[in-house]
């Protein structure tokens, strides 16, 4: 409609020109020349503005390209930090246990589900530190676990070894690395030694992973290692850390698998190369996104935009280079420059027509000077046109002012928009130059631009500049163009300033808000006042499995798991409507039917009348966090070898049992059990058989007590049993005899039969004491009495 209206005005103006040209008084060629000059000047200014608009489009695209590069770098660093946390969880497993068994490690890694949750992580293992003198005993110990062909490789005598004793998944190509000595290869060894001395996760230089050694085209890769220190030993200094080192948690990465999915929507628009270190050489290249797509998308296209970033990955610097692909360059918005060009041409035609009309009016007035009436009419018309031009300049919503170069660039005209934009009234500006109202630095800049425009005799454009008006910073798009006198010499300088402050701020805020919404690690959904979904982000789809198209217009109750009752939702809505927000934990259901826990925060958005118009919900999947918490809690409360409650958990259960028995006036029994001659078995058959025996004994003890009783390993070969709700000492004696008989049964372990027995000490609550510590001491003393009486028997606490 705007275009049609403009075209109509142009047509009307051209018709007036034709009418004027038909008048016999219009014979002077200067009218045509002046109109042509105005048209030429206007078109020149339009073409210059069009060119500047194109440059602004390119500058905006460059900023977006830089933002995409920052997002990719942040995603890589964030993903590697997540993997480091996985490794810290593995280190925590070693720190929480006296020793970590192969099965424990397998279960831990299996629950991580590396292939699904941690792309690029090929294997998670443990390199044990072995001195040269302990190599033979180390190999014998591992072979005794059933790996009869185990040997540290590559072969050779070295002062220190770091063989990989645990690796998961323990199958396929990962079997190549079992027993591999990381100290035998300089790049791996360097990473292990830096991690050992710093205590931090450390990445190696570019390597070919051992599990890829038979591949025709192995992927570039690297390992990340985290030191494990001996539990309880100080590790404050480098010397202490070296002395306390027991090994390293090691994660192996294939770079192309690691990068899968990181580029996201930029995959088809940005070409990414990753180099190990700060030197861009082919031999240092980790990753090439074109190669990852198995085709070249460039097709000879040289990207219009390039940039480079450095990322800190486990103490090593990666260099990331980015270049745009044709699909990115094709997204440039050329509509604004084209629109500017179209309207500029129309305005140029209007100005030329108006110039011709003014000159025609003057010519007609001169030709009819003899007729006073006609002359007065022409003068009035001329004044009206001049007044119109003055009115246009004065009221145009763009700052327009004129300077006199021959008078130190003093300002001779200052319109209303200039007063409003710069917050400077005319009385403070007219007759003065920029040094009277601006700072020295800013005035020098303006003066240099003025001099350049007059010297070059052409437009000087300042696309975006910051200017201080009072105490406020504003952003301007400024054009300075010289005006010429009749002799063609520059006589005045016209300055046009467009205030783009609000546009720039709004554009920055919208860009930031959109980036935050789409790239948030938390799922975000927005609903209308009737609780119908109107938008979701990528994290929402990743967590729930629903695409945006599937949920737009739906009610969030489609995610309900059914685990929360009606009262839960009533309370949630009451809190939300009263306070404007609600946060808490709840259970939801994914698209595939899986129920999972999440942490949810809901807030309301209200209009100026205080009415709720939108609800915003953000949530995160806390499945892994809850599983990790449960696993860590189990490790903290249970013995690492037998999986029985440890001393801390048993102490808590004993305290609760005594309180319960005191309230109900019941008895309970505390039984201390110590294996007879266990040290002889360890010395003769080895610690591996000893550990298997402890596990078998723990299983028999658990199977021969009631479900409500507690069996705990206190350490070494000592166990303790809590029997709750017994009638008398006879009940405890029956249990002791049953346990003695069961424990004496032979144990088939690793192809040989092992025999063992217990000495048991028993104390009773409240008969022997009502104090928890006293009951433990008396049961312990009774156990030693049983050993003195020949072992393989039980004794009750002697009462005073």
N, C-alpha and C positions, 0 to 999 in steps of 0.2 A: 504494500500500500504506500509506504514511504517512497519507494523507487518510482511508482506511477505518479505520485504527487510532484516529485522533483522533475520528472520528465515533462509534466504538464506545465510547470512554471517555466522551464527552459523553452518550451514551444511558444508560450505566451510572450516571453521576452524577445525571442527571435522575430516574432510577428511585429512587435513594436519597432524593432530595428529596421525591418523592411518598410514600415510606414514612414519612419524618419528619413530613410534613404530616398524615398520617393519624393520628398519635399525638394523643391528646386533650390532652396537656400543652402542645402547641404552639398557643398562642392569641395570643401577644404580637405586635402588629404591628411592633415594632421589629426583629425578625428579618428580616421581608420588606423593611422600609425599608433596613436595612444592606446586605442582599444586592443590593437595587436600586441603592443608591449605589455599591457595588463594581462592579456590572455597568456602570453608567453611566460611572464613572471609567475602567474598563478599555477600554470601547468608545471613549470619548473619546481615550484614549491610542493606541488602535489606529488610529482615523481620523487622528489627528495623524501617526502614524508612516507611515501609507499616503501622506498628503499629502507628507511629507518624502521618501519614496522616489521619488514622482513627480518632485519637484524635483531629486533626484539624477540621475534618468534624463535630465531636460532639461539639467542641467549637463554630464553626460557627452556628450550629443549636441552641445552647444555647443562642447566641446573638440574633438570629432571634426570638426565643421564648420570650426573654426579651423585644424586640421591640414590638412584638404583645401585650404583657401585658401592655406596656406603651400606645399603641394605644387605647386599651380598656378602660384603666383608663381615658385617655384624652377625649374619646368619652362620657363616663358617666358624667364627670365634665362639658363638653361642653353642653350636653343635659340639665343638671340641671340648668346651667346658662341661657339657652334659656327660661326655665320655669320661672326662677326668673324674667326675663325681661317681661314675660307675666303678672306676678303678679304686677310688677312695673307699667305696663300699667293700670291695674285695680286700683292701688293706685292713679295714675295720674287722673283717672276719678273722684275719690272722691275729689282730690285736686283742680280740675278745676271747680267744681260745688258747688253751695251752698248746695245742697242736691242731692243724687243719688236715683233715683226711681227704683223700682223693674224691670220695663220694660227696662230702660236704661241698667241695669246690664244684663238682658237676651239678649238684642241685642248685647252688647259687647262680651259676651261669645259665643253667636251663631256665630258671625263673625270669631271667632278664630278657629271654627271647630275642637274642641278638639280631637275627635275620629280619624280624619284623620291626623292632623298636630302634635299632641302632645300625642303620645302613652303613656299609663300608668297614665295619668292625669285623674282621675275618675270624679272629680268635682272641680269647682272653685267657692268659696263663700266668704262671709263676716261675721265674728263674731263681733257683736256689743258689746261694753263695757257697762254694765248696773250695777249701784250700787244697793245694797240691798233695799234701800228705793224707788228706781225708778222701781222696778220689776213690780209692779201692773200696773202702767201707761204704761210701755213698752208693756205689754201683751195686754192691751186694745187698744193701737195704732195699733198693728199688726192685732188684730181681726177685727178692723174697716176697714182694707183693704180687708176683705172678708174671712179671715181664722178664722172662728168662734171657732174652737176647739184648736187654737194655745195656747201653754203653754210651758214655759221653762222646759226642762227635762234633767236629772232626777230631780224629785221633791225634795224639801228640802229648808230650809232657809240657805242662805250663804251671806256673806258680799258683795261679788262681783260675777257677772255672765258674761259669754261671750257666749250668745246664737248665733247660726248660723241663721241669718235672711235672707240672700241671698244664694242660692246655685243653680248652673246650671251644667248640665241639671237638671231641676226641675221636675223629673219624675222617675218612677220605684223605685229602692232601694235608690236613693238619697232622697226620701221623708222621710226616717227614720231619717235623720240628721237635718231636719228643726226644729229649736228651741233647738238643743242639746247644752248644756252648756259645753264648752271645759274646763272651770275651775274645773269641777267636777271630772276630771280624771288627776292624777298627771303628767303623761308624756306629755299630751297635754298642761296642764297648764304651765309646766316648759318651753316648747318651746315658748308659748305666752309671758311669763314674760321676757325671754332672749331677744326676738325680741323687746318688748316694751322698754327695757332699753338701747339696743344698736342701735336701728333704722335699723337693717339689717335683711335680710331674714334669717330665722332660721328653721332648720329641727328638728323634734321630734325624740325620740327614737323609736324602733320597736313597732308597735301597730297593733291591728286588727281594720280595718276601720268599722265605724258604719253601712255603707250600706251593709256590709258582715256579720252582726251579725247572720242572719238566715241560712247562708251557712253551709253545712256539713264540707267542707274543705276550710275555708277562707284563702286567700292569705296573707302573711305578707305584711305590708304596713307602711306608715308613712305620716305625714302631714308636709307641709312647710308653714310658716306664715310670713307675712310682715306687720308691724304696720302702721296704718293710724292715723295721728295727726290732730287736729282741725286746719282748715285753718287760717293762719295769726297768730297763737299762737307760741311763741318761743319754740324751742325744742333742745337747745344746750347742756343742762346738763341732767343727769338722772332724777332729780326732775322735770325739765320742761317737759321732755318727758312723765313722768307718769301723770302729770297734764293735758297735751294736748291730751292724748290718747282718740280716739273715737272708735277704734276697730282694727281688723286685717283682711287683705286679706288672705284667707286660700286655699291651694291647697292640695287635697288628692291623694295619689299615691298608686297603687298596684305594688309592686316591679317586679313581673314577667312580667306584661304588660309593665312596664317602660323599662325593659331590652330587649324587643323584637326588634331584628334587630341590636343591638349594636355590637354583636360579628362578624357580617358579615361573610366573608369567613372563619373566625376562628371557626365558630359554631361547625363544625364537627371535629375540630382538638385540641381544648383547652377546658378543663373542668374548669369552673369558679364558685367559691363560694364567696358570699359577706356576711360579718358579721358587725353588728352594734357595733362600738367601736373598741378597740384594742385587746380585748380578744376573742379568737376563741373558742366559745362555741355553742352547737347546739341551745340553746334557743335564741342566738343572731343572728342566721342565717337569712339573708334577702332573699338569692337567691342561687339556685343550678341549674346550666345549664343542668345537666342530668335530674333532675326532670322537668325542663321546657320543655324538649323534650319528657317527659312521657316515657322514657326508659333509661336504663343504657347502655352507649356506651363502658364502660370500659371492661365488661365481664371478670373481674378478672385481667385486665391489669393494672400494676402499671406504671405510666408515668415516662419516663426517665428524664423529665425536670419539675422542679417546681420553682415557684417564688412567691413573695408576694409584694403588693403595698398598700399604704394608700392614700385615697382620701378624700378631704375636701368637704363635702356636707352640705351647709347651716350651717356652724359652728360645725358640728359633723364629727368625723373621722370614715370612713368606711374602714374595712380591706378586701382587695381583694386577694384571693389565687388562683393561676393558676397551673394546671398540664396538661401535654401533654396527648393526646389520641393516640390510635394506628395509626390513619391516619397521625398524625403529625410525629410520629417516623418512619413511613414507607417512608417519603419523604427524609430521609437522603441520601445524594449523596455518594454512595460507589464506583462510577466509577473511581474516581481519585486514591484511594488506590489500586484498582485492576490493573489499568494501570501501576502504579508505581511498583507493584509487578512483573508484566509481564516483563517490560523493565529491572528491576533489575536482574531478573533471567538470561535474555539474556546477559546482560553486565557481570554478574558473570561468565558465561560460556566462554565469550570471553577473560576475564582476565585470567582464568585458562588455557585456550588454549595458550594464549600468554606466560604465565609463563612456561608452559611445553615446548613451542618452544624455549624460551631463554635457559632453562637448557639443552634442547636437543642439542642446538647449541654449548654450552660450552662443553658438553660431547663429541660431535663429534670432536670438535677442539682438545681436549686432546688426544682422541684416534688416531688422525692423526697428532700428533705433529711432527712425523718424516718427514712428507711432508710439507716443508716450504710453498709451494704455497697454500695447503689446509688450513694450520694454519693461514696464512695471510687472506685468504678468510673468515675463521671463525671469526677472530678478527674484520674484517671489518663489518661482519654481526652483531657481538655483539655490536660494537660501533653504528651501525645504529639503532639497537633496543633500546639501551640505549638513543641514541639521540631522537628516536621517543617518548620514555617515557617522557624524559625531555621536549620535544616539546609539548607533550600532557598536561603535568602539567603546563607548562609555558603559554600556550595559551587557556587552558580551560576557559570558561566564568564564572567560579566560583572561589571565593577566596580560594586558597590553600596555607597554610604555615606550617612550621615545627618548633617545639620548642625543646630545649635541657633541660630536667628536671634537669640533674645533674649540669647544669650551670645556675641556677636561672631562668630557663625557657626562656633563651635568644633565639631569633628567628634566625634560621639558613637558612631558605628558604622562599622566598616571591615572588609569581608570579605576572604577569602583572595585572591580575584581582584584586589582593589585592591592588596594587598601585592605580588602577582606583576607586575601591569601597571606600577605606578608605582615598583617596587623600594623601597618604604618599609614597614618593619615597623610593627605597630600601636603599639608603645611610642613611636614618633616622631611619631605622628599623633593618637591619641586625646587629647582635651582641648586640642588646639591648632587654630589656624586656618591658612589657606593661606599667610599671611605667614611662618610658621615653617619652611616646607619648599620654597617656590617663590620665584622671583625677584620683585622688586618689580613689574615690568611684567606678568608673568604672573599674579601674585596680584591686582593691580588689576583685570585682566580677569575673573578668576573671581569676585571680590567684586561687580563691577558686574552680572554675570549673576545672581548669587544675589539681590541686592537687587531686581533687576527681576522675578524670578520671585515673590518674596514680595510686592512692591508690586502687581503685576498679578493675582496669585492664579491664575496659569495656567502651563502648561508653557512653558519656554524651551528651544528646541532649538538646538544648535550642531552643524550637520551634519558638518563636518570641521574639526578644529583640531589644531595641532601642540603637543605638550607635551614638556618635557624631563624625563626620568626618569634621574637620574644624569648621565652624559655622552651619553646616547642620546636621539635625537628619536623620538617615537612619534606616531602619528596616531589620533585618537579621534573617535567620534561620541557626543556627550554630550547627555543630557536632564536638565533640572532641573525638579522639580514640587513645589509646596508641599503639606504634609499639614496637615489641619485638626483642631482639637479638638472637643469635644462642642458648644461654642457656635458652631462654624463659623468660628473664627478660625484663621489660619495659625499652627501651633505648631512645625513642623519642616520641613526641606527635604530631600527625597529626591533623590539624584544618581545617575544610571545612566550608565556610560561603557563603550562597546563599542570594544575595541582593533581597529582596522582596518588596522594598519600593514602586516602581511604581505599582506593582500588588495590594498591600494593599490600596494605595490611589485610584487607579481606582475602586477597589471593593467597597470601602467606598462611593465614589462618585456615582457609579451606584446604590448602594442600597438606598442612600439618595434620588437620583433623582426619582427612581421608587416609593419610599414611598411617596414623596411629590406629584408626579403626581396622584397616585391612591387615596390618602387620602385627597387631597385638597378639601376644602369646596366649591370651585368654579368649575364650569364645564370647562374642558379644551379639545380642539380639535386641532389636527395638520393636515395640508394639505400639498400636494406637490406643486411644482411651478405652476402646472395647476389648483390649488385650488380643488383638489380631496382629500377627507378626508382619512387619513392613520391611525389615532389613536384617541380614545376618552377615558376619564376616567369614573369612576363610577358616579361622580356627574353629568356628562353630561346626562347619561341615566336616572338618577333620576329626573332631571329637564325637559328634553324633552320627555321622554317616549320611545325614540328609543334605542335599544340595539346596541352594537358595530357592530354586524354582519349586522344590517340593514342599517348602514350609511357608513361603510368602502367602499371607492371607489366613493361615491356620492358627489355632490357639496353641500356646506352649504346652498344654496338657497332653499333646501327642507324645511328649517325652516322658510322661509319668510312668514310674515303675510299679506303682501300686503298693509299695512298701510303707508309705506314709499314709496315715489315716486322715479322715475328714477333719478331725480336730487340729491336726498339724497345719493344714492349709488355712483353716479359719484363723488360727493364731498368727500365721505368717501375714495374711492380708490385713488383719487388724493392726499389726505393728507397722506395716508398710503405709497404710492410709493415715495412721496417726502421726508417725515420725517422718515419713517421706522416704524411708529406706528400710531394708531388711537384709541381713546376711547370716549365713549358717550352712551347715552340711546337710545334704539330702541325697537320695538315691534316684537315678534316672535310668531310662532305657534307651539304648542306641537303636538305629534302624534295623540292625540284624537281630535284635531281641536281647542282646547282652545287657545286663544290669550292672551299673557301675556307680561309685560314689563321686560326688563333686562338691566343690565349695562355691556357693552361689551368693552374689550380691545384686540386689534389686534396688533401684532408685526411681523416683518419679520426676517428671518434668511438668511444670505448671505454666499457664499463660499469665498475662498481666492481671487477670481477674481472679487468680488463685485456683483455677480449675485444672485438674490433671488432664494433660493432652497426650502424654506418652509415658511408657514405662521402658526403662533400660535395664537389661539383665546381663551380667558378666559372670562367667564361671570357668573353672578349670577342673580337669580330670585328676582326681587325687588317688587313683587306684594304686599306682606304683608307690606313692608316698606311704599309703596305709600298709601296703604289703611290706615295704622296707621297715616301717616302724614295728610291725609285728615280728619280722624276722630278727631285727636287732634286739627287741625285747626278749625273744626266745633265747637268743645267744647269751644275753646278759643274765638270764635266770636259769640256764641249764648247763650241765657239764658237756663240754665239747666232744668227749669220747663216747660216753654212754647215753647221752641225750636225757639223762635223769635230772631232776631239779638239783641245782647247785646249793651251796651253803647259804647264799643270800635268800633264795626262794624258800628253802626249807625253814629258815629262821622265821620268815613271815608266816608260813603255814602253821608252825608250831605255836607262835604267839596267838594266832586266831583260834587254834584248836584248844589251847588252855583257857582262853576267854570263854569259848563256847561250853567247855566242860564245866567251868566254874559256875556259869549261869544255870546249867541243867543238872549240876551235881552228879556228873558222870566221871568215869575213870578213863585214862588213856595210858598207853605204854610207850616208852622211848627205848629203842633197841639199837645199841652200838655193835656193828659187825666189823671184824677185821680178818682178812684172809690169812690162813696159817701158811708160813714158809713161802709167801709169794715172791720174795726176793730171790729165792733159789731158782724159781721158774724163770724169772727175768734173766738171771745170770747164765743159766744153762741153755735155755731155748731162745733167748733174745727178746728184746722189747716188743717186737712185732707180735710174737705169740702171746706175750703178756697183755698187750692191748686187746687182742682178740678174746682172751680169757676174761678180762674185765667186762667186755661187752656181753659175753655169754652169761656170766654170773648176774649182771644187771637184768638181763631178760628173764632169767629164772626167778629172781627175787620179785620182779614185777608181776609175773604170772601167778605167784603163790601167795599174794596178799589180796585183800579186798579192794574194790575200785576206789573206795573213799580213803584208803590208807595212802601214805606217801613214802616212797623209796627215794633216797637221795645219796649221791656220791659226794663225800666230803673232801676227796683228794686221795691220790695214791691208791692203796687197796682198802680204804676205809669206807664203809657205807653206814647209813643210819636210817631207821624205819620208824615212822610214827603210826601207831595203832590207835585209832579213835573209837570211843564208845564201847569199851570192853567191860565185862562184868567184874572180873577179878584177875588175880595173878595167874590163875590156871589157864585163862584164855591166852595170855601172852606166852605161857610155857608151851601150849599146843602149837602156836605159830612158830616158835623157835625150833621145836623138834621137827616140824614139817620142813622148815627152811634148811636145817642141817642135813636132813635126809636128801632133799632135792639137790643141794649144792654138792654133795659128795658123789653124785652120779658122774661118770667119766664125761669128758668134753673132747669130741673129735675136732682137732684143729690142724689145718694144713697137713693132713695125712698122718697125724700122730694123735695118740690119746693122752689127755692131760687130766690129772686128778688133783683136787683141792678141797679144803674144808674151811670152816669159819670158827672163830671164837666170838661168842655173843655176850654182851652185857645189857641188863634190863633194869630200868627204873620206872616207877609208877607214880602217876599223878592222881590224887593228892597225897597218897600214902607216904612217898619218900620226900616230896617237897612240892610246894606250890609255885616255886620260883623256877623260871625257864632255865636259867644258867645252872642252877643247882642240880636240876634234873639231868642236864647234859653231863655234868661232872660225875654224878653218881653212876650213870650208865657207862661212862668211860672207865671208871674205876672197876666196875663189875666185869667189864670186858677183859681188863688185865688180870683179874682174879681167875677168869675162865682159862686164860692162857697159862697161868701158873699151875692150874689144876689139870694140865695135860692137853689143852686145846681141843678142838672139835666138840665143844660143849657150850652150855650157856650158864650164866649165873645172874641171880637177882642182886640188886643193890643191898648191901648190909645196912640195916637200920640201927640207929643208936638208941 
